[in-house]
Amino acid sequence: MKAITVVPGNPGLVQVETLDEQFSRPGPGELLVEGRLLGICGTDIDIMEDGYGALPPGRPSLVLGHESLGTVLDAPPGSGFAAGDLVAGIVRRPDPVPCEPCAHGSWDFCANGRFTERGIKELDGYGSQLWRIEPEYTIRLDPRLGDCGVLLEPASVLAKAWEQIDRFVTRAPLRPRSVLVTGAGPIGLLAALMGVQRELDVHVMDIKGGEPKTGLVEGLGATFHVGGLDNVPTTPDIVVDTTGHGPLVFDLTRKVAPSGIICLTGIAASGRRTPVPLDEGNKDMVLENTVMFGSVNANRRNFEQAAEALADADPHWLKGLITRRVPLSGLTPEALRKGPDDVKVVVDLTA
């Protein structure tokens, strides 16, 4: 069985390695899945280049990948799955204590940091020709999604973000009408999709225009703005930021409507310092009843919400998000990095 293995912080050690069959031998009650596609995101690049993540205990390397798609080859009786099912795996596992959130299935709110994550923290990922998984951490996908099912994990992040936004909306008798998404990468475009599905007036802002971003935003019926906030004429009730750019986040506190909601899903590169007048931002947020919160990862409920959102989306539009496929046989660290025209890069585990 071939798999993509990495040593965090050593991009020269990314390789396609033949692993012992024990890595694909299902344990009691587990499913055996044939890997189909693996999505690549900034977290994977951070693991490769910056040393983010953690190796499985006692192991010299980590099987990369948390954005999965596969086909069930074998399922034990009573698992709820059958051979041929199109599936994706949940990333995070609860901590062993467990803390209160993990004990209630909300491992995305783990309180002590002892959670593990496949392909990221102490557990091998889904970047292999075969992988095994517990049924309770497996999501069955609508077979009509096909290869677009690889978008489930990033979509789950936005499903959680929107679930939290929907809860904050109930704090005041105001019905939101518009949303601004800052950043037009995969996370931003999926945020825009879910905003459209909520029948909001959706605006997307990105520093650069051009294809395929312009076509994807317009394909949703949303409005695309190129450049900075000065080029966005609307005053949004909701903002979903996917850039993590500190100065922009500060400016959003002045851009959002009174009683607005700002959801932060992006993380900027570490080590950068930018002075901003925080007292002004604090004043604006207090006087305007603004909510700002961060959101990351997702629990099973959010993965299920994401599966529904993808199933309800235009399949042609979803296909447009996958802009480049890298064959497993020709994989290099350079091939995994996004190019200027890429939206989502995936690895074809069958090629």
C-alpha positions in Angstrom: 0.0 0.0 0.0 1.4 3.4 -1.0 0.9 6.5 1.2 2.1 10.1 1.4 4.4 10.4 4.4 5.9 13.5 5.9 8.2 14.6 8.7 6.8 17.9 9.9 9.1 20.8 9.1 11.1 18.8 6.5 9.7 19.4 3.1 12.5 17.4 1.5 11.2 14.3 3.3 7.8 14.3 1.7 7.5 11.0 -0.2 5.3 8.3 -1.5 6.2 5.3 0.7 5.1 1.7 0.6 3.7 0.9 4.0 3.3 -2.5 5.7 -0.1 -4.1 5.3 -0.8 -3.5 9.0 -1.6 0.1 8.3 -4.6 -1.0 6.1 -5.7 -4.0 8.2 -9.1 -3.1 9.8 -9.4 -3.5 13.5 -12.6 -4.9 15.1 -15.6 -3.0 13.9 -13.6 -0.8 11.5 -14.3 -0.1 7.8 -11.8 -0.7 5.0 -11.8 2.2 2.5 -10.1 2.6 -0.8 -8.7 6.1 -1.0 -10.0 8.1 -4.0 -8.9 11.7 -3.6 -7.1 13.7 -1.0 -7.6 17.5 -0.7 -4.6 19.7 0.0 -4.9 22.8 2.1 -2.7 25.3 3.9 -2.6 23.1 7.0 -0.8 20.4 5.0 1.7 22.9 3.7 2.3 24.2 7.3 3.0 20.6 8.4 5.4 20.1 5.5 7.3 23.4 5.8 6.8 24.8 9.2 6.7 21.8 11.4 3.0 22.2 12.5 1.3 19.0 13.8 2.7 16.0 15.7 3.9 12.5 14.8 2.1 9.4 15.9 3.8 8.2 19.1 6.9 6.1 18.3 6.7 6.8 14.6 9.3 8.5 12.4 6.8 10.0 10.0 3.1 10.9 9.5 0.7 9.8 6.8 -0.5 13.2 5.5 -4.0 14.3 4.7 -7.3 15.2 6.4 -9.5 16.1 3.5 -10.6 12.6 2.4 -12.7 10.8 -0.1 -13.0 7.1 -0.6 -15.1 4.0 -1.4 -15.9 1.4 1.2 -14.4 -2.0 0.3 -15.4 -3.9 3.4 -17.8 -3.1 6.3 -18.6 -5.3 9.3 -22.2 -6.3 9.8 -24.2 -3.8 11.8 -21.9 -0.9 10.9 -24.5 0.9 8.9 -22.2 0.9 5.8 -21.8 -1.3 2.8 -19.2 -2.0 0.2 -19.4 0.7 -2.6 -20.5 3.5 -0.3 -18.9 6.9 -1.1 -17.5 8.2 2.2 -15.3 10.8 3.9 -13.7 10.7 7.3 -14.0 13.0 10.2 -10.7 14.6 11.2 -10.7 15.1 15.0 -11.0 12.5 17.8 -12.0 13.4 21.4 -9.4 13.5 24.1 -9.1 10.4 26.4 -10.0 12.1 29.7 -12.5 13.3 28.3 -13.1 16.9 28.9 -16.8 18.1 29.1 -17.2 19.1 25.4 -15.5 15.9 24.2 -17.7 13.8 26.4 -20.7 15.3 24.7 -19.5 14.9 21.1 -18.3 18.5 20.7 -14.6 17.6 20.3 -14.2 20.8 18.1 -14.5 22.7 21.5 -12.0 20.4 23.3 -11.1 22.2 26.6 -7.7 20.6 27.4 -6.0 20.2 24.0 -5.6 16.5 24.3 -7.6 15.7 21.1 -5.9 14.0 18.2 -6.5 14.6 14.5 -6.0 12.4 11.5 -3.2 13.6 9.3 -2.3 16.4 11.6 -1.9 15.5 15.3 -0.7 12.1 16.4 -2.8 10.1 14.0 -2.1 9.0 10.5 -4.1 10.7 7.8 -6.1 9.7 4.8 -3.3 10.1 2.2 -3.1 6.4 1.3 -4.4 4.0 -1.2 -6.2 2.2 1.6 -7.4 3.5 5.0 -9.4 2.1 7.9 -11.8 4.0 10.0 -14.4 3.6 12.8 -18.0 3.9 11.5 -18.8 6.6 14.1 -16.2 8.9 12.4 -17.4 8.2 8.8 -19.8 10.2 6.7 -21.7 8.6 3.9 -22.0 11.0 0.9 -24.6 11.3 -1.8 -23.1 9.2 -4.6 -24.0 11.9 -7.1 -21.3 14.1 -5.6 -18.6 11.9 -7.1 -15.2 13.5 -6.8 -16.7 16.7 -5.3 -17.1 14.7 -2.1 -13.5 15.6 -1.3 -14.8 19.1 -0.4 -16.6 17.7 2.6 -14.0 18.6 5.2 -13.5 22.2 4.3 -17.3 22.5 3.9 -17.7 21.2 7.4 -15.6 24.1 8.7 -18.1 26.5 7.1 -21.1 24.5 8.3 -19.9 25.0 11.8 -19.2 28.7 11.3 -22.7 29.2 9.8 -24.3 27.2 12.6 -22.6 29.6 15.1 -23.6 32.7 13.1 -27.2 31.5 13.0 -27.2 31.2 16.8 -25.8 34.8 17.2 -28.4 36.1 14.9 -31.1 35.2 17.4 -29.8 37.7 20.0 -31.6 40.7 18.4 -34.9 41.1 16.5 -33.1 41.9 13.2 -33.1 39.7 10.1 -29.7 39.7 8.4 -29.9 40.4 4.7 -26.3 40.6 3.4 -23.0 38.8 4.0 -19.5 39.8 3.0 -17.0 37.0 2.6 -13.4 38.2 2.5 -11.1 35.9 0.6 -12.1 33.8 -2.5 -10.2 30.6 -1.8 -11.9 27.3 -1.2 -13.1 28.3 2.3 -14.3 31.7 1.1 -16.2 30.2 -1.8 -17.8 27.6 0.3 -18.8 30.3 2.8 -20.4 32.2 -0.1 -22.2 29.0 -1.2 -23.8 28.6 2.2 -24.7 32.2 2.4 -26.5 31.9 -1.0 -28.3 28.8 0.3 -29.6 30.9 3.2 -31.0 33.4 0.6 -28.7 36.2 1.7 -27.3 38.9 -0.6 -23.7 37.6 -0.9 -20.6 39.7 -1.6 -17.1 38.3 -2.0 -14.0 40.4 -1.8 -10.5 39.3 -2.8 -7.3 41.1 -3.6 -7.0 39.5 -7.0 -9.7 38.9 -9.6 -9.6 36.9 -12.8 -10.6 33.3 -13.5 -11.6 31.0 -12.0 -12.5 33.0 -9.0 -14.6 35.6 -10.9 -16.6 32.9 -12.6 -17.2 30.9 -9.5 -18.4 33.9 -7.5 -20.7 35.0 -10.3 -21.9 31.4 -10.8 -23.4 31.5 -7.3 -25.3 34.7 -8.2 -23.0 36.6 -5.8 -21.2 39.9 -6.3 -17.4 39.9 -6.7 -15.3 42.9 -5.5 -11.6 43.1 -6.3 -9.2 45.0 -4.1 -9.9 46.3 -0.5 -12.9 47.2 1.5 -13.1 50.6 -0.1 -14.3 48.8 -3.3 -17.2 47.1 -1.4 -20.2 49.5 -1.4 -22.5 47.4 0.8 -22.7 47.5 4.6 -23.0 43.8 5.5 -24.9 42.4 8.4 -22.6 39.4 8.5 -18.9 39.0 7.6 -17.0 35.8 7.2 -13.3 36.5 7.0 -11.1 33.7 5.6 -7.9 35.8 5.2 -6.7 36.1 8.8 -5.1 39.4 7.9 -5.0 41.5 11.1 -5.4 45.0 9.6 -8.4 43.8 7.5 -10.0 42.2 10.5 -9.7 45.5 12.4 -11.2 47.4 9.5 -14.2 45.0 9.4 -15.3 46.2 12.8 -16.0 49.5 11.1 -17.5 48.0 7.9 -20.1 45.7 9.4 -23.6 47.0 10.1 -24.8 47.8 13.7 -25.4 44.6 15.6 -23.4 42.8 13.0 -21.6 39.5 13.3 -18.0 38.9 12.2 -16.8 35.3 12.0 -13.0 34.7 11.7 -12.0 31.5 10.0 -8.5 32.4 8.7 -5.1 32.4 10.3 -2.3 34.7 9.2 1.3 33.8 9.0 3.0 33.9 12.4 5.7 36.4 13.2 4.1 39.4 11.4 3.5 42.5 13.5 1.1 45.2 12.3 0.1 48.2 14.6 -3.6 48.9 14.7 -5.6 51.3 16.9 -7.3 48.7 19.1 -9.0 51.3 21.2 -11.0 52.5 18.2 -11.9 49.0 17.3 -13.1 48.3 20.8 -15.2 51.5 20.8 -16.8 50.6 17.5 -17.7 47.1 18.7 -19.1 48.1 22.0 -21.2 51.0 20.7 -22.5 49.0 17.8 -23.2 45.7 19.6 -20.8 43.9 17.3 -20.0 40.2 17.8 -16.6 38.9 16.6 -15.7 35.2 17.1 -13.3 32.6 15.8 -14.3 29.2 14.4 -12.3 26.2 13.4 -12.7 22.4 13.0 -16.1 20.7 13.2 -17.9 17.9 14.9 -20.0 15.1 13.4 -23.2 17.2 13.2 -21.3 19.8 11.1 -19.9 17.2 8.8 -23.5 16.0 8.2 -24.7 19.6 7.6 -21.8 20.0 5.1 -22.8 16.8 3.3 -26.3 18.2 2.9 -25.1 21.6 1.6 -22.8 19.9 -1.0 -25.6 17.6 -2.1 -27.9 20.7 -2.6 -25.3 22.6 -4.6 -24.9 22.8 -8.4 -22.6 19.9 -9.2 -21.1 21.8 -12.1 -20.2 24.7 -9.8 -18.6 22.3 -7.2 -16.4 20.7 -9.9 -15.1 24.2 -10.7 -13.5 24.4 -7.3 -11.1 21.5 -8.1 -8.6 23.2 -10.3 -5.7 20.7 -10.3 -5.2 17.0 -9.8 -1.8 15.6 -8.8 -1.3 11.9 -9.4 0.1 9.9 -6.5 2.7 8.4 -8.7 4.1 11.8 -9.6 3.8 13.6 -6.3 6.4 16.1 -5.2 6.3 18.8 -2.5 6.2 21.5 -5.3 3.2 19.8 -6.9 1.2 20.2 -3.6 1.7 24.0 -3.4 -1.1 26.1 -4.8 -0.3 28.0 -8.0 -1.7 31.5 -8.8 -4.7 30.0 -10.7 -5.5 27.2 -8.2 -8.5 27.1 -6.0 -8.4 23.5 -4.7 -5.5 21.1 -5.4 -6.2 17.4 -4.9 -4.1 14.2 -5.0 -5.5 11.4 -7.1 -4.8 8.3 -4.9 -5.7 6.0 -7.8 -3.2 7.4 -10.3 
